[in-house]
């Protein structure tokens, strides 16, 4: 099962205000940050996570990564007692010094929000 991690506690879906970071370290990236209102976060095995690799260029510096639940530093917490949509399984994902291989980067750096179509 997979989950999609874009929204953040202080930014919501305003991707330019995203605070999660990914810093290149050799053959991997170190991810730090948190995501909230993530559907299926407490049962997913893989997460499509977005983080800034270049904070100076706002949304153009966002990169996408596949993060596995088994990686050290990945924690999840279900949100209980919601006012609405109680049947929906949502929660938070916390990334603390999570080492993600470069092979798990989707596209190039800064292409996290870019849609690709082939004709």
GIKARA-V857218 format. One record per pair of residues at least 4 apart in sequence whose ideal C-beta (glycine too) atoms are under 8 Angstrom apart, sorted by the first residue. I is the first residue (numbers start at 1). J is the second residue. D is the distance in whole Angstrom. If there is no record, write none. Layout:
((I | J | D) (I | J | D))
//
This chain:
((1 | 40 | 6) (1 | 43 | 6) (1 | 44 | 5) (1 | 45 | 6) (1 | 46 | 8) (2 | 40 | 8) (2 | 44 | 6) (2 | 45 | 7) (2 | 46 | 5) (2 | 47 | 7) (2 | 48 | 7) (3 | 38 | 5) (3 | 39 | 6) (3 | 40 | 5) (3 | 41 | 5) (3 | 44 | 4) (3 | 46 | 7) (3 | 47 | 5) (3 | 48 | 7) (3 | 93 | 8) (4 | 38 | 7) (4 | 39 | 7) (4 | 47 | 8) (4 | 48 | 5) (5 | 35 | 4) (5 | 38 | 5) (5 | 41 | 8) (5 | 47 | 5) (5 | 48 | 6) (5 | 49 | 4) (5 | 50 | 7) (5 | 67 | 8) (5 | 93 | 5) (6 | 13 | 6) (6 | 15 | 7) (6 | 35 | 7) (6 | 50 | 5) (7 | 11 | 7) (7 | 12 | 6) (7 | 13 | 5) (7 | 35 | 6) (7 | 36 | 6) (7 | 37 | 5) (7 | 38 | 7) (8 | 12 | 7) (8 | 17 | 8) (8 | 18 | 6) (8 | 19 | 6) (8 | 20 | 7) (8 | 33 | 7) (8 | 34 | 6) (8 | 35 | 6) (8 | 36 | 6) (9 | 34 | 6) (9 | 36 | 5) (9 | 92 | 8) (10 | 17 | 7) (10 | 19 | 6) (11 | 15 | 7) (11 | 17 | 4) (11 | 18 | 5) (11 | 19 | 7) (12 | 17 | 8) (14 | 18 | 8) (15 | 50 | 7) (15 | 59 | 5) (15 | 62 | 6) (15 | 113 | 6) (16 | 58 | 4) (16 | 59 | 5) (18 | 33 | 8) (18 | 50 | 7) (18 | 51 | 7) (18 | 52 | 6) (18 | 62 | 6) (19 | 33 | 6) (19 | 52 | 8) (20 | 31 | 7) (20 | 32 | 7) (20 | 33 | 3) (20 | 34 | 7) (20 | 35 | 7) (20 | 49 | 7) (20 | 50 | 7) (20 | 51 | 4) (20 | 52 | 7) (20 | 95 | 7) (21 | 31 | 7) (21 | 32 | 5) (21 | 33 | 6) (21 | 51 | 6) (21 | 52 | 5) (21 | 53 | 8) (21 | 55 | 7) (22 | 29 | 4) (22 | 30 | 7) (22 | 31 | 5) (22 | 51 | 4) (22 | 52 | 7) (22 | 53 | 5) (22 | 63 | 6) (22 | 65 | 7) (22 | 100 | 7) (23 | 29 | 6) (23 | 30 | 5) (23 | 53 | 8) (24 | 28 | 8) (24 | 29 | 6) (24 | 53 | 7) (24 | 102 | 8) (24 | 109 | 8) (25 | 29 | 7) (25 | 30 | 5) (25 | 99 | 8) (27 | 101 | 6) (27 | 102 | 5) (28 | 99 | 5) (28 | 100 | 6) (28 | 101 | 5) (28 | 102 | 6) (29 | 51 | 8) (29 | 53 | 8) (29 | 65 | 7) (29 | 99 | 7) (29 | 100 | 5) (29 | 102 | 7) (29 | 105 | 7) (30 | 97 | 6) (30 | 98 | 7) (30 | 99 | 6) (30 | 100 | 8) (31 | 49 | 7) (31 | 51 | 5) (31 | 65 | 7) (31 | 67 | 7) (31 | 73 | 8) (31 | 95 | 5) (31 | 97 | 8) (31 | 98 | 4) (31 | 100 | 6) (32 | 51 | 8) (32 | 95 | 6) (32 | 96 | 6) (32 | 97 | 6) (32 | 98 | 7) (33 | 51 | 6) (33 | 95 | 5) (34 | 92 | 6) (34 | 93 | 7) (34 | 94 | 5) (34 | 95 | 7) (35 | 41 | 8) (35 | 49 | 7) (35 | 92 | 7) (35 | 93 | 4) (35 | 95 | 8) (36 | 79 | 8) (36 | 91 | 8) (36 | 92 | 5) (36 | 93 | 8) (37 | 79 | 7) (37 | 90 | 5) (38 | 47 | 8) (38 | 76 | 8) (38 | 90 | 6) (38 | 91 | 6) (38 | 92 | 7) (38 | 93 | 5) (39 | 88 | 7) (39 | 89 | 6) (39 | 90 | 5) (40 | 44 | 5) (40 | 89 | 6) (41 | 47 | 8) (41 | 76 | 5) (41 | 77 | 8) (41 | 78 | 7) (41 | 89 | 8) (41 | 90 | 7) (41 | 91 | 4) (41 | 92 | 7) (41 | 93 | 5) (42 | 76 | 5) (42 | 77 | 7) (42 | 78 | 5) (42 | 89 | 7) (42 | 91 | 5) (43 | 89 | 7) (44 | 69 | 7) (45 | 68 | 7) (45 | 69 | 5) (45 | 70 | 8) (46 | 66 | 6) (46 | 67 | 7) (46 | 68 | 6) (46 | 69 | 7) (47 | 66 | 7) (47 | 67 | 5) (47 | 68 | 8) (47 | 69 | 7) (47 | 74 | 8) (47 | 93 | 6) (48 | 64 | 6) (48 | 65 | 8) (48 | 66 | 6) (48 | 67 | 8) (48 | 106 | 8) (49 | 64 | 7) (49 | 65 | 5) (49 | 66 | 8) (49 | 67 | 5) (49 | 93 | 7) (49 | 95 | 7) (50 | 62 | 5) (50 | 63 | 7) (50 | 64 | 5) (50 | 65 | 8) (50 | 112 | 5) (50 | 113 | 7) (51 | 62 | 7) (51 | 63 | 6) (51 | 65 | 7) (51 | 95 | 8) (51 | 112 | 8) (52 | 61 | 5) (52 | 62 | 6) (52 | 63 | 8) (53 | 61 | 6) (53 | 62 | 7) (53 | 63 | 4) (53 | 109 | 5) (53 | 110 | 7) (54 | 60 | 8) (54 | 61 | 3) (54 | 109 | 7) (54 | 110 | 6) (55 | 61 | 6) (56 | 61 | 7) (57 | 61 | 4) (57 | 110 | 7) (59 | 113 | 6) (60 | 110 | 5) (61 | 109 | 8) (61 | 110 | 5) (62 | 110 | 7) (62 | 112 | 4) (62 | 113 | 6) (63 | 105 | 6) (63 | 106 | 8) (63 | 107 | 8) (63 | 108 | 8) (63 | 109 | 5) (63 | 110 | 6) (63 | 111 | 7) (63 | 112 | 5) (64 | 105 | 7) (64 | 106 | 4) (64 | 107 | 7) (64 | 111 | 8) (64 | 112 | 4) (64 | 113 | 8) (65 | 100 | 5) (65 | 104 | 5) (65 | 105 | 6) (65 | 106 | 7) (66 | 100 | 8) (66 | 104 | 4) (66 | 106 | 7) (67 | 71 | 6) (67 | 74 | 6) (67 | 95 | 7) (67 | 98 | 6) (67 | 100 | 6) (67 | 104 | 7) (68 | 74 | 8) (68 | 104 | 8) (69 | 74 | 6) (69 | 76 | 8) (70 | 74 | 8) (71 | 98 | 5) (71 | 99 | 7) (71 | 100 | 7) (72 | 97 | 8) (72 | 98 | 7) (72 | 99 | 7) (73 | 95 | 6) (73 | 96 | 4) (73 | 97 | 5) (73 | 98 | 4) (73 | 99 | 8) (74 | 93 | 7) (74 | 94 | 7) (74 | 95 | 6) (74 | 98 | 6) (75 | 93 | 7) (75 | 94 | 4) (75 | 96 | 7) (76 | 91 | 6) (76 | 92 | 7) (76 | 93 | 5) (76 | 94 | 7) (77 | 91 | 5) (77 | 92 | 5) (77 | 94 | 7) (78 | 89 | 7) (78 | 90 | 7) (78 | 91 | 4) (79 | 90 | 5) (79 | 91 | 5) (79 | 92 | 7) (82 | 86 | 6) (82 | 88 | 8) (82 | 90 | 7) (85 | 90 | 8) (100 | 104 | 5) (100 | 105 | 8) (105 | 109 | 7) (106 | 111 | 8) (106 | 112 | 7) (107 | 111 | 4) (107 | 112 | 7) (107 | 114 | 7) (107 | 116 | 7))
//
